[in-house]
């Protein structure tokens, strides 16, 4: 075992090119959070690859979109800002915002990169990932192959919208395509979906005094489920209640949309029970995101619902050792880690596993992360319950 804090000797390919200890795909909250944790655990030969730039997904949010989890500076009392990805930081303090915009949060991520001196390579699109016979990985990009002993897949979801929810979905405008809701022409809109992105679109359009019909399978706005991964967040419920009271919004539940078709100058949305709604503007598709797991076909096991199956010990692929998953796609025992305050608690678990494989003593690093609520290894307590 290496002396504590010492870096293992770095390897090279036979041709002399560098073999990184860790390659991370994605320079968003998950990718940067894992990279910072690796540094704290003594692994500093980490390269982060992003096809655009730091925080690209957040920069692509609609201008009106805000974080639904509130930011508050409370580190002095042992409570980390819900939107922070590393200890001793607070987006509320850095950005002076309780509910940051996507662009503002990307600025916070820039601060993290600078503070930890993380190695980010922007404009690098990873085309494929290959597990080599010697236990290493090759990431194929347009410019060159990148080699690594371990890979953390943190490509996120926002850049991979779900566009095939039903027949004719291609006629719709996905929420991820909208730069600002002010640019949409028309006075009457139809939103398909009932969760956060649907509610956010509805509120933004109502603020512009547009008429909005929301078609949702379930009345999420009436759900008493305490887990915001399964129901609307309090912040969204409050805003949607306001929008509903303006008279511009019609919330329709029990609608299972099966198709959209073009009909002259309108689009017709059809449900499984035969009901139809005519929309004078392209329907807004708010049915979520497919995610980036399609790039890992055959390397990540999936359950019956298509969700990823990874080890509870370290969020590692059950099929390919050395490949880890980080970010909103992580799930265990039916619990989805799709908020930053949830999936950030697994960064150090992944870093710990990798550092130990390099023979490092991680005792102090684990204790430090655990003390600030950033080391969740006991998943038996992961359930949202509220007495009142």
Steps between C-alpha positions, in 0.01 A plus 500: 500500500624847416593742770200717581456785253760366256412470134559162333737491207319605185471267208545556130389315191762308303514789252587741780163674524358570844269262681287705741397362834144620445309645207168671570244555225304817569599832660174564678408473867568125519822494300659793681375378838663161445823661381518719811436198722776305325744782575402496866561125504846541346425415136601800292572349157143554384390638165146631448364493145202704384374542146408862569621680814473504878134493604378477139162348592429777749597763244239351264212534744218733396580849627201493735585164661625498860623238744206348684722417799578814701853618571584637843832575668501280810846339508583656838221293654604172339244512221625504143316706239264258319647596163870487595704219349807529727552580869545856630328663202156648446338610174284731713812680620684493166202600287285696747199297385262265681379334179786540248448504126688249288750763385563609858560144618744444215695794641513320837634192322770720344597604854533133601726428201726792591511423872587132455712563189314229313620388157206557267531446125210680329380433148585130524213280383535141619375280216549164666641325806687170476610273783838356406621152584758632746233661718549853366263713291523686173274796434482577130465869412518696175856610571672213679442199724508562875622213720414450866510236770154598624208686346224696672203556272338830600351614169167590660156512340402849381689474172317174425127588492239229456356563153330167432238486774219427252419501129539845350714636783725650234230761437546631853743753644696346788557725800875449457481680164371825651750778560238735641124460509466854365615378159201267449241648269131461575248552778382146575726209590464133588747345745533121509628375837435556867831527678758771557582599142129507409415716800795730435388554140144563613602761756729680255228515235237615749732781606494609136118487515480208261220244522633156592336157502697244697442133415635269771465132583470575873408809699848554639386837631275313748746225598584456868822307423774668713787401269548781242649241265150355469283810531523874445732695728347753743655784298329374184168429669488856627576649158259267320223588747558866416489425126182298539333792677574740215232345283751432222557134595288188455640196686369173354583170671460131403626568148714228341621663178549247222558721196533845351414575141508808281161617377520804274622792707452313827628195683267242652594322822324166548465301822457125546132543590427678170489856629672760282627852547581737215800726554559809287870489593744210504426297815764538772660163576582479871536125541852499637837385379632176355842551657841401368504130588449412134871570457577221747298221341635165615712665770228596749233252607144633489191393692157427350413870501821589318668647806871435567606225737826578683661372818381651826858499625632750245251563215719281279384309195405142578624403153824696456724554805653847516202675338304718743178698468441842658216748484121502469482157338621323817232299679491236772218300656240700314644830621601748231801723565387759248560817704842648572447472875446126447756391242780718644505268803637224278797690351732412789380138500622469141823690577564279801469181294739629234754636749509171689579316177811717477592389851419827674393538861166681475401496869535872564345601167196281565458644849524856368238437232272312736511787752336735249245251371683421178565129544186289475585131519206378708213487253259338744392845618427638152127556520300822523265494798334796668292493817324824413 
